[in-house]
Amino acid sequence: MLTREEIVEVLAPYNLWGGRKWKAVMREEYVSRIEKKLSHGAVALIGTRRAGKTTLAGLFLTKLVGAGKSPEGTLYVNLEDPRFSPYLTPKLLEEVFSAYRTYVYDGEGPVVVLDEVQNVPGWERWVRKVLDLGEARIIVTGSTSSLLRSELSTLLTGRVFTVEVFPLNFREFLTFKGLPIEKKALLGRKRKVEALLREYLEFGGFPQVVLMEDESLRGELLRELFEGIILRDLVYRHGFRDARAVRIVAELAMSRFSSLISVSRLRNEIAGIVGRKVSPNFVDAVLDAMDEAYLSFRVPILSPKVKDAMRYPKKFYAIDTGIANAVGIRFTENVGRLAENAVARHLRQNFGEVYYYRGRGEVDFLIKEGLRVTRAIQVTWDIDESWEREVEGLLEAMDVFDLKEGTIVTGWRSCEEKFGEKTVKCLPLWKFLLSL
């Protein structure tokens, strides 16, 4: 184990009291949520790698110091620092905290950030002890949703409030690009917004990618990010023995974004590539691991018949359109699918329950709030080519779920049409992505 003096040497460059500066575009909505929830307990920031969790935690600590807290009253611990790697146990957390309290700060109410806490087995026991004794306020970050299901749901039930962190939504993207998002400010700048929408669909919303000026390097960075998630959050964390097969499953799945995904079909394709039989359980486990790592998410069918929900495949979406493009999709040939993926991500971020509908017709998205379906949404890039089909499916779903209004998200067109007592509205994608 490192000595306490050595631990402080490791900690210092990461911390405000050691001279670190957190210079980044403020994501005020997230920082406000952290502040509000931390007053009631610990906070867990969960999301895919490089979505901005670490920066958000740093910005929050910076805000605390700006409001009068001493820099020494904050502690950031990078649990992916290689010098900590041989000692990743709750004992390390105790030694780190003791070293900090001995050499840096012995005052009241320190705020501690444990970054990538899933690297420490049993971390929740130490956090529970600190919370019970009132020794510090705690923020943890993690790159897998298993934190929500396992660790947090056992020892820390009711003690930790979660905040899911996503790559930039379109509103944040415009802010990062220096374009004001107030309605008055957008007037007369429609062409600029539309151009930025195209960029958003092609390169996505990972903050580092958005701020990168060299477009030729963006795809390279996204590919590197994809590879890192595959190796660290899928292969290593889940103990898959065949890294190549895992990567192939992930790449084939990502190539099917905005589409129904079949485990049996994927299994057959992979078997043909690797030249041996592949278990459907393996394919399913990789898809689950991708969802857990916030690389993707799947949308189920909404049907009153349980057997339908179990029988029908789910629709697969990437957590970010840029990463989907980087895995090998040609942007110009898939703009409609990218638009649907952007809408899916937008809904996933803002609503808990998202489904698709299939009856005589189809509807891309149904939003369920509580016991009721509250919204029905279609997505089509060129509404002139598919108007009748989109409206037919939408009206059917509106009948089934007793909705008075349905929405069609289009490339650029706005419209509104009555069908008896029902109303169908068309909304350009950029407006829809700024509407919530």
C-alpha positions in Angstrom: 0.0 0.0 0.0 1.2 3.5 -0.7 2.1 5.7 2.2 -0.1 8.6 3.1 2.5 11.1 1.8 2.6 9.2 -1.5 -1.2 9.2 -1.7 -1.3 13.0 -1.3 1.3 13.3 -4.1 -0.9 11.3 -6.4 -4.0 13.3 -5.4 -2.6 16.8 -5.7 -2.5 17.3 -9.5 -6.1 16.3 -9.8 -7.4 18.7 -7.2 -8.2 22.4 -6.9 -6.0 22.7 -3.8 -3.1 21.2 -5.9 -3.5 23.8 -8.7 -5.9 22.1 -11.1 -8.3 24.3 -13.1 -11.5 23.0 -14.5 -12.0 25.0 -17.7 -15.0 23.9 -19.6 -18.4 25.0 -21.0 -20.9 25.0 -18.1 -23.7 22.4 -18.4 -25.8 24.3 -15.9 -28.8 21.9 -15.9 -26.6 19.0 -14.7 -24.7 21.1 -12.1 -28.0 22.3 -10.6 -29.3 18.8 -10.4 -26.1 17.7 -8.6 -26.4 20.6 -6.2 -30.0 19.9 -5.4 -29.6 16.2 -4.9 -26.4 16.4 -2.9 -28.3 18.3 -0.2 -30.3 15.2 0.4 -27.6 12.5 0.2 -24.8 11.2 -2.0 -25.0 11.6 -5.8 -24.0 9.0 -8.4 -23.2 10.4 -11.9 -23.7 7.5 -14.3 -23.1 7.5 -18.1 -20.9 6.4 -20.9 -17.2 7.3 -20.9 -16.3 10.8 -22.0 -19.9 12.0 -21.8 -18.6 14.6 -19.3 -19.1 13.0 -15.8 -15.6 13.9 -14.6 -15.8 17.5 -15.9 -19.3 18.0 -14.4 -18.0 16.9 -11.0 -15.0 19.2 -11.4 -17.2 22.1 -12.4 -19.4 21.5 -9.4 -16.4 21.6 -7.1 -15.3 24.8 -8.8 -18.7 26.3 -8.2 -18.6 25.4 -4.5 -15.2 27.1 -4.2 -16.5 30.1 -6.1 -19.3 30.4 -3.6 -16.9 30.5 -0.7 -15.8 27.0 0.2 -12.1 26.6 0.6 -10.4 24.5 -2.2 -9.0 22.2 0.5 -12.6 21.4 1.5 -13.0 19.4 -1.8 -11.4 16.1 -2.8 -11.3 14.5 -6.3 -10.0 10.9 -6.5 -9.2 9.4 -9.9 -9.7 5.7 -9.4 -8.2 5.0 -12.8 -4.8 6.4 -11.9 -2.4 3.5 -12.6 -0.7 4.2 -9.2 -3.8 3.1 -7.4 -4.4 0.0 -9.6 -2.7 -2.6 -7.4 -4.7 -1.4 -4.3 -8.3 -1.1 -5.5 -10.2 -2.1 -2.3 -12.3 -0.3 0.3 -9.0 -0.1 2.3 -7.6 2.2 -0.3 -10.5 4.5 -0.1 -10.0 4.7 3.7 -6.3 5.4 3.3 -7.0 8.1 0.7 -9.5 9.8 2.9 -7.3 9.5 6.0 -4.3 11.0 4.1 -6.5 13.8 2.8 -7.8 14.6 6.3 -4.3 14.4 7.8 -2.4 16.5 5.3 -4.9 18.6 3.5 -8.1 19.4 5.3 -9.4 18.6 8.8 -12.4 21.0 8.7 -16.1 20.3 8.5 -18.1 19.0 5.5 -15.6 18.1 2.8 -17.1 17.1 -0.6 -15.5 14.0 -2.0 -15.6 12.9 -5.7 -14.8 9.2 -6.4 -14.3 9.0 -10.2 -15.0 5.6 -11.9 -15.9 4.1 -8.6 -16.9 0.7 -10.1 -13.2 -0.1 -10.2 -13.2 -0.7 -6.5 -15.1 -3.8 -5.4 -17.1 -3.2 -2.3 -16.8 0.6 -2.6 -20.4 1.0 -1.4 -19.5 -0.3 2.1 -17.0 2.5 2.6 -19.4 5.2 1.2 -22.2 3.9 3.5 -19.8 4.2 6.5 -18.9 7.8 5.6 -22.5 8.8 5.1 -23.6 7.1 8.4 -20.9 9.0 10.3 -21.5 12.3 8.5 -17.8 12.5 7.6 -18.2 13.9 4.1 -20.6 14.5 1.2 -20.0 12.1 -1.6 -20.2 12.1 -5.4 -19.4 8.9 -7.2 -19.1 8.5 -11.0 -19.4 5.3 -13.0 -19.5 4.2 -16.6 -22.0 1.3 -16.1 -25.6 1.2 -15.2 -25.0 -1.8 -13.0 -24.3 0.8 -10.3 -28.0 1.5 -10.3 -29.1 -2.2 -10.2 -26.6 -3.8 -7.8 -24.3 -1.7 -5.6 -26.7 1.2 -5.1 -29.8 -1.0 -4.7 -28.3 -2.9 -1.8 -26.4 -1.1 0.9 -27.1 2.4 -0.3 -30.9 2.2 -1.0 -32.4 5.7 -0.3 -28.9 7.2 0.4 -27.7 7.9 -3.2 -29.5 9.9 -5.8 -28.6 9.2 -9.4 -28.0 11.6 -12.3 -27.6 10.0 -15.7 -25.1 11.9 -17.9 -25.4 11.7 -21.7 -23.4 13.2 -24.5 -24.5 16.7 -25.4 -28.1 17.1 -26.5 -28.8 19.5 -29.3 -29.5 22.4 -27.0 -26.1 21.9 -25.3 -24.4 21.3 -28.6 -25.5 24.7 -29.8 -24.3 26.3 -26.6 -20.9 24.6 -27.1 -20.8 26.0 -30.6 -21.4 29.5 -29.3 -24.9 29.9 -30.7 -27.5 31.3 -28.3 -30.6 29.1 -27.9 -33.2 31.7 -26.9 -36.0 31.8 -29.4 -35.4 35.5 -30.2 -31.7 34.8 -30.8 -32.5 32.0 -33.2 -34.7 34.1 -35.4 -33.0 34.8 -38.7 -30.4 32.1 -38.0 -32.3 29.1 -39.3 -29.7 28.2 -41.9 -26.9 28.2 -39.2 -29.0 26.0 -37.0 -29.7 23.6 -39.8 -26.0 23.4 -40.7 -25.2 22.7 -37.1 -27.9 20.0 -37.0 -26.2 18.2 -39.9 -22.9 18.4 -38.0 -24.6 17.1 -34.8 -26.1 14.1 -36.7 -22.7 13.3 -38.3 -20.3 13.7 -35.4 -22.6 13.5 -32.3 -22.4 15.2 -29.0 -19.3 13.9 -27.1 -17.9 17.2 -25.7 -14.3 16.5 -26.7 -15.4 15.7 -30.3 -17.7 18.8 -30.5 -14.9 21.1 -29.4 -12.3 19.5 -31.8 -11.7 21.9 -34.7 -9.9 19.3 -37.0 -12.8 17.4 -38.6 -10.4 14.7 -39.9 -9.6 13.7 -36.4 -13.2 13.5 -35.1 -13.9 10.1 -36.6 -10.6 8.8 -35.3 -11.4 10.0 -31.8 -14.9 8.4 -31.9 -13.4 5.2 -33.1 -10.9 5.2 -30.3 -13.7 5.9 -27.8 -15.7 3.0 -29.1 -12.7 0.7 -28.8 -12.0 1.8 -25.3 -15.6 1.1 -24.2 -15.5 -2.3 -25.8 -12.2 -3.3 -24.1 -12.7 -1.7 -20.7 -16.5 -1.7 -20.1 -17.4 -4.9 -21.9 -14.5 -7.3 -22.3 -12.6 -6.5 -19.1 -15.5 -5.8 -16.8 -17.7 -8.7 -17.9 -14.9 -11.2 -18.3 -15.6 -12.1 -22.0 -12.7 -14.3 -23.2 -13.0 -13.6 -26.9 -12.5 -9.9 -27.4 -12.6 -10.1 -31.2 -16.1 -11.8 -31.1 -17.3 -9.1 -28.6 -16.1 -6.4 -31.0 -17.8 -8.0 -34.0 -21.1 -8.3 -32.1 -20.9 -4.6 -31.1 -19.9 -3.4 -34.6 -22.7 -5.4 -36.3 -25.3 -4.2 -33.7 -24.1 -0.5 -34.2 -24.5 -0.9 -37.9 -28.2 -1.7 -37.3 -29.0 1.5 -35.3 -32.6 2.6 -35.6 -33.7 -0.9 -36.6 -35.1 -4.0 -35.1 -32.3 -6.3 -33.8 -32.5 -10.0 -33.9 -30.2 -12.1 -31.7 -30.5 -15.2 -33.8 -29.6 -13.2 -37.0 -26.6 -11.6 -35.4 -25.5 -15.0 -34.1 -25.6 -16.5 -37.6 -23.6 -13.5 -39.1 -21.0 -13.7 -36.4 -20.6 -17.4 -36.8 -19.9 -16.9 -40.5 -17.3 -14.3 -39.7 -15.4 -16.2 -36.9 -15.8 -19.6 -38.5 -17.4 -21.4 -35.6 -20.7 -21.7 -33.7 -21.7 -18.8 -31.5 -24.1 -19.1 -28.6 -27.2 -16.8 -28.7 -26.6 -16.3 -25.0 -23.2 -14.8 -25.8 -24.7 -12.4 -28.3 -27.4 -11.4 -25.8 -24.9 -10.9 -23.1 -22.8 -8.6 -25.3 -25.9 -6.6 -26.2 -26.8 -6.3 -22.5 -23.3 -5.2 -21.7 -23.4 -2.5 -24.4 -26.6 -1.2 -22.8 -25.1 -1.3 -19.4 -22.1 0.7 -20.6 -24.4 3.3 -22.1 -23.0 2.6 -25.5 -26.5 1.7 -26.7 -30.1 1.2 -25.6 -33.0 -0.8 -26.9 -36.7 0.1 -27.2 -39.3 -2.6 -26.7 -42.7 -2.9 -28.3 -45.8 -1.7 -26.3 -48.5 -4.3 -26.6 -51.4 -5.3 -24.2 -50.5 -8.9 -25.0 -47.6 -10.1 -22.9 -46.6 -12.7 -25.5 -46.3 -10.0 -28.1 -43.9 -8.0 -26.0 -41.8 -11.2 -25.4 -41.9 -12.3 -29.0 -41.1 -9.1 -30.9 -37.5 -7.9 -31.1 -36.5 -4.6 -29.7 -35.3 -1.6 -31.7 -31.6 -0.8 -31.3 -30.2 2.7 -30.9 -26.7 4.1 -30.3 -26.2 6.5 -27.4 -24.7 9.0 -29.9 -25.0 9.3 -33.6 -21.4 10.2 -34.0 -20.2 6.9 -32.6 -22.7 5.1 -34.8 -21.2 6.8 -37.9 -17.6 6.1 -36.7 -18.3 2.3 -36.6 -18.7 2.3 -40.4 -22.0 4.0 -41.4 -22.0 6.4 -44.4 -23.7 9.6 -43.2 -25.2 10.7 -46.5 -27.0 7.4 -47.0 -28.4 7.2 -43.5 -29.6 10.6 -42.5 -33.1 9.4 -41.9 -31.9 6.7 -39.5 -29.6 9.2 -37.8 -32.6 11.5 -37.3 -34.6 8.7 -35.8 -31.7 7.8 -33.5 -31.3 11.5 -32.4 -35.0 11.5 -31.5 -34.7 8.2 -29.7 -31.8 9.5 -27.6 -33.7 12.7 -26.9 -36.7 10.8 -25.6 -34.5 8.3 -23.7 -32.9 11.2 -21.9 -36.1 13.0 -21.0 -38.6 10.2 -20.4 -38.3 7.0 -18.4 -40.4 4.7 -20.6 -40.1 4.7 -24.4 -41.7 2.1 -26.7 -42.5 1.5 -30.3 -45.9 0.4 -31.6 -46.9 -2.2 -34.2 -50.5 -3.0 -35.2 -51.8 -2.7 -38.8 -49.4 0.2 -39.0 -46.3 1.2 -37.1 -45.3 4.1 -34.8 -41.7 4.8 -34.0 -42.1 6.0 -30.5 -44.7 5.9 -27.7 -44.1 7.7 -24.4 -45.6 6.2 -21.3 -45.8 8.3 -18.2 -47.2 6.4 -15.2 -50.0 4.2 -16.5 -50.9 6.3 -19.6 -49.4 6.6 -23.0 -49.1 10.4 -23.4 -47.3 10.9 -26.8 -47.1 9.2 -30.2 -44.2 10.2 -32.4 -43.2 9.3 -36.0 -39.8 10.2 -37.5 -39.3 10.6 -41.3 -36.7 12.7 -43.0 -38.8 13.3 -46.2 -42.5 13.6 -45.2 -43.6 14.1 -48.9 -42.6 10.6 -49.7 -44.2 8.9 -46.7 -47.1 11.1 -45.6 -49.9 8.6 -45.9 -48.0 5.7 -44.3 -46.8 7.8 -41.3 -50.3 9.3 -40.7 -52.0 6.0 -41.0 -49.9 4.4 -38.3 -50.1 7.5 -36.1 -53.9 7.7 -36.2 -54.2 4.0 -35.4 -52.0 4.4 -32.3 -53.9 7.5 -31.3 -57.1 5.5 -31.4 -55.7 2.6 -29.4 -54.2 4.9 -26.7 -56.9 7.6 -26.7 -54.6 10.5 -27.9 -55.9 13.7 -29.4 -52.5 14.7 -30.9 -49.7 13.0 -32.7 -46.3 14.3 -33.9 -44.3 13.6 -37.0 -40.7 14.8 -36.8 -39.4 15.7 -40.2 -36.2 16.9 -41.9 -37.4 20.5 -42.3 -41.2 20.8 -42.8 -43.8 22.2 -40.4 -47.5 21.4 -40.8 -50.7 20.8 -38.9 -53.7 18.8 -40.1 -57.0 17.8 -38.6 -58.5 14.3 -38.9 -61.8 14.6 -37.2 -61.1 15.4 -33.5 -57.4 14.4 -33.9 -54.5 16.6 -34.9 -51.3 15.6 -36.5 -48.5 18.1 -36.3 -45.2 18.1 -38.3 -42.2 19.5 -36.6 -38.7 20.0 -38.0 -36.1 17.9 -36.3 -34.1 20.8 -34.9 -37.2 22.3 -33.4 -38.2 19.0 -31.8 -34.7 18.5 -30.3 -35.0 22.0 -28.7 -38.6 21.5 -27.5 -38.0 19.7 -24.2 
